[in-house]
Amino acid sequence: MTPEQHQQLQGHVSEIAKLLYTDAEAKGLPMGNLSEIEMAVRSQLLRHVSPELGIFLSKQLSAQTQATDEG
């Protein structure tokens, strides 16, 4: 990863963190200690982030497979 890509990634992660924090507060998720924060973050990552990553990666694989089949 280039330094520019790393910086861009950090910016996106920061924005995602802000969104997840706001969502956790709105839903009243317990976040009074490190353990509760970890549980809230894991829950949100599984619910919101991981599925989107999976969809993106599946589309990338499908496009690669299709290109290989056509080539």
Order of alpha helices (4+ residues) and beta strands (2+ residues): alpha-alpha-alpha
